[in-house]
Amino acid sequence: MASIRVTPETLNGEGNDLIGYAGDLSDILKTIDSKVHEIIDGWDGLAQDAYFEMYTTMKQSLDKFPELVDTIGKATVSAAEAFAGVDEQLQSGFKGAQ
């Protein structure tokens, strides 16, 4: 049987934290991108080409991460809203039964 140990308010807060972290991750990835381009601009040769190719390949995966975290955050907020709605419905039902 399922056990619920959080409140809708807690879920909502945690979801909004995740959404904020997604923005932070985007900023961090922009900083990393700038740093890598700074490195590449001062480096010539075959190794530089391989380094840039490696980074470009990895960057495709990294760029998806903030969106994934944002999606998880929004899903958590949606769960909080649904949980709050069900909780209120149950409360009304119990009060009506008295």
C-alpha positions in Angstrom: 0.0 0.0 0.0 1.2 3.5 -0.8 2.4 5.8 1.9 2.2 9.6 1.5 4.7 11.5 3.7 4.7 14.9 2.1 2.3 17.8 1.9 1.2 19.6 -1.2 3.1 22.6 0.0 6.3 20.6 0.3 5.9 19.1 -3.1 5.2 22.5 -4.6 8.3 24.1 -2.9 10.6 21.2 -4.0 9.2 21.4 -7.6 9.8 25.1 -7.8 13.4 24.5 -6.4 14.0 22.1 -9.3 12.7 24.6 -11.8 15.1 27.1 -10.4 18.0 24.6 -10.6 17.2 24.2 -14.3 17.8 27.9 -14.8 21.0 27.7 -12.7 22.2 24.7 -14.8 21.6 26.7 -18.0 23.7 29.5 -16.7 26.5 27.1 -15.6 26.5 25.4 -19.0 26.8 28.9 -20.7 29.8 29.6 -18.5 31.4 26.2 -19.4 30.7 26.8 -23.1 32.5 30.2 -22.9 35.4 28.7 -21.1 35.8 25.9 -23.6 35.7 28.3 -26.5 38.3 30.5 -24.7 40.5 27.4 -24.5 40.0 26.5 -28.1 40.7 30.0 -29.4 44.2 29.8 -27.9 45.0 26.3 -29.2 45.8 25.1 -32.7 46.4 21.6 -34.0 45.0 18.2 -34.3 44.5 17.8 -30.6 42.5 21.0 -30.5 40.2 19.6 -33.2 39.7 16.4 -31.3 39.1 18.3 -28.1 36.5 20.5 -29.7 34.8 17.5 -31.4 34.7 15.7 -28.0 33.2 18.8 -26.3 30.6 19.3 -29.1 29.4 15.7 -28.8 29.1 15.9 -25.0 27.5 19.3 -25.2 24.5 17.8 -27.1 23.7 15.7 -24.0 24.5 18.4 -21.5 22.2 20.9 -23.2 19.3 18.6 -22.6 19.9 18.4 -18.8 18.3 21.7 -17.8 15.2 20.9 -19.8 15.0 17.5 -18.1 15.3 19.1 -14.6 12.7 21.7 -15.5 10.3 19.0 -16.7 10.8 17.1 -13.4 10.2 20.3 -11.5 7.0 21.1 -13.4 5.8 17.5 -12.9 6.4 17.8 -9.2 4.4 21.1 -9.0 1.6 19.4 -11.0 1.6 16.5 -8.6 1.4 19.0 -5.7 -1.6 20.7 -7.3 -3.4 17.3 -7.9 -2.6 16.1 -4.4 -4.0 19.4 -2.9 -7.1 19.0 -5.0 -7.7 15.4 -3.9 -7.0 16.3 -0.3 -9.6 19.1 -0.4 -12.1 16.8 -2.0 -11.6 14.2 0.6 -11.9 16.8 3.4 -15.2 18.0 1.9 -16.4 14.4 1.7 -15.6 13.7 5.3 -17.2 16.9 6.5 -20.3 16.1 4.5 -20.5 12.7 6.1 -20.8 14.1 9.6 
